[in-house]
Amino acid sequence: MQQTQEEYIEKQLEWIHRYNVKIGDEVIITRSIVNSYTKGWASTWKPDMHSAVGKKGVIAGFGEEQGILIDCMNFYKTYPFYILEFTDNRKGKVWLLLD
């Protein structure tokens, strides 16, 4: 079942609060998204975003349905929270939030 933008915002806020996510936290962009607007994420996956997959980035801001703004070597894009993984010892099981 496809999630709405409102559900995406709710799940992203839950993720931010549960894992105490802050601007400056380091994450890895774990994968690409085949289809834009997946799971309520209200943004499009652009071809240049593939270059950041597998790389570390720093959280630079929080959007609502647009996702999390990531600075990956001065390349700023918003990514959905559910493809980000913390580089520290927080092991958030994001998929549990999406069920």
C-alpha positions as CSV (number, residue, x, y, z in Angstrom):
1,M,0.0,0.0,0.0
2,Q,1.3,3.4,-1.0
3,Q,1.7,5.8,1.9
4,T,0.5,9.4,1.8
5,Q,2.7,12.4,2.3
6,E,1.1,13.0,5.7
7,E,2.1,9.4,6.7
8,Y,5.7,10.0,5.4
9,I,6.0,13.2,7.5
10,E,4.7,11.4,10.6
11,K,7.2,8.5,10.1
12,Q,10.1,10.9,9.4
13,L,9.3,12.8,12.6
14,E,9.2,9.6,14.5
15,W,12.6,8.6,13.1
16,I,14.1,12.0,14.0
17,H,12.8,11.8,17.6
18,R,13.5,8.1,18.2
19,Y,17.1,8.4,17.1
20,N,17.7,11.9,18.3
21,V,18.7,13.0,14.8
22,K,20.4,16.4,14.6
23,I,21.9,18.7,11.9
24,G,25.5,17.7,11.6
25,D,24.9,13.9,12.1
26,E,26.8,11.8,9.6
27,V,24.9,9.3,7.5
28,I,25.4,7.0,4.6
29,I,23.0,7.1,1.6
30,T,22.4,3.4,1.3
31,R,20.6,3.0,-2.0
32,S,18.8,4.5,-4.9
33,I,15.1,4.7,-5.3
34,V,13.6,3.3,-8.5
35,N,10.4,5.4,-8.4
36,S,10.1,8.9,-7.2
37,Y,7.4,9.6,-4.6
38,T,7.9,6.2,-3.0
39,K,6.4,5.6,0.4
40,G,4.9,9.2,0.6
41,W,8.3,10.9,-0.1
42,A,7.2,14.0,-2.1
43,S,10.3,14.5,-4.2
44,T,11.8,13.1,-7.3
45,W,14.9,11.0,-7.6
46,K,17.2,12.7,-10.1
47,P,20.0,10.9,-12.0
48,D,22.7,12.9,-10.4
49,M,21.6,11.6,-7.0
50,H,23.0,8.2,-7.8
51,S,26.6,9.6,-7.3
52,A,26.0,9.9,-3.6
53,V,24.8,6.3,-3.0
54,G,27.2,4.5,-0.7
55,K,28.9,7.7,0.4
56,K,28.9,9.5,3.7
57,G,27.1,12.8,4.0
58,V,26.1,15.2,6.8
59,I,22.5,16.1,7.7
60,A,22.2,19.8,6.7
61,G,18.4,20.3,7.3
62,F,15.0,18.8,7.6
63,G,12.2,19.1,5.1
64,E,8.8,17.7,5.7
65,E,7.6,15.5,2.8
66,Q,10.7,16.5,0.8
67,G,12.9,14.5,3.1
68,I,16.3,15.1,4.8
69,L,18.7,17.6,3.3
70,I,22.1,16.0,3.0
71,D,25.5,17.6,2.2
72,C,27.6,15.0,0.5
73,M,30.8,16.7,-0.5
74,N,29.1,20.0,-1.1
75,F,26.4,18.3,-3.2
76,Y,23.1,19.2,-1.4
77,K,20.0,17.1,-2.1
78,T,17.0,15.9,-0.1
79,Y,16.8,12.2,0.4
80,P,14.0,10.1,2.1
81,F,14.9,9.2,5.7
82,Y,14.4,5.5,5.0
83,I,17.5,5.2,2.8
84,L,19.8,6.8,5.3
85,E,22.0,4.9,7.8
86,F,23.8,6.4,10.7
87,T,27.6,6.1,10.7
88,D,27.7,5.9,14.5
89,N,26.3,3.2,16.7
90,R,22.6,4.0,16.2
91,K,21.2,1.1,14.4
92,G,17.8,2.3,13.5
93,K,15.6,-0.3,11.8
94,V,13.9,2.1,9.5
95,W,11.8,-0.5,7.8
96,L,10.0,-1.2,11.1
97,L,8.7,2.4,10.9
98,L,7.3,1.9,7.4
99,D,5.2,-1.1,8.0
